[in-house]
Amino acid sequence: MEKIRCAHILVEKESVANEILEKARKGESFSKLAEQYSIDGSRRRGGDLGFFGRGTMVREFEAAAFGLKKGEISGIVRTQFGYHIIKRLE
């Protein structure tokens, strides 16, 4: 089974997600942005979620994550938890 490693930033408001995405795409450190803005426990690890396979994450998140190439940052992904920005690490 294919496993990938991603980091993410989770926020409650789409407007905040847009601001963070702009900063990330301009080259600001993704892990530092996660530590500063993310509302979930992964913030302590710079947003790193570790390795996961298909069927582990919610559908919208998984579809976006598996569609990324290594080093690529997603657009904003809305799930029942809020608004995610995902970066594929490996």
Protein Blocks (a to p, Z undefined) as FASTA:
>chain_A
ZZddddddddfbfklmmmmmmmmmnopafklmmmmmpcbfklmnnopabjadehkacfkl
mmmmmmpcehiacdddddfkbccddddfZZ
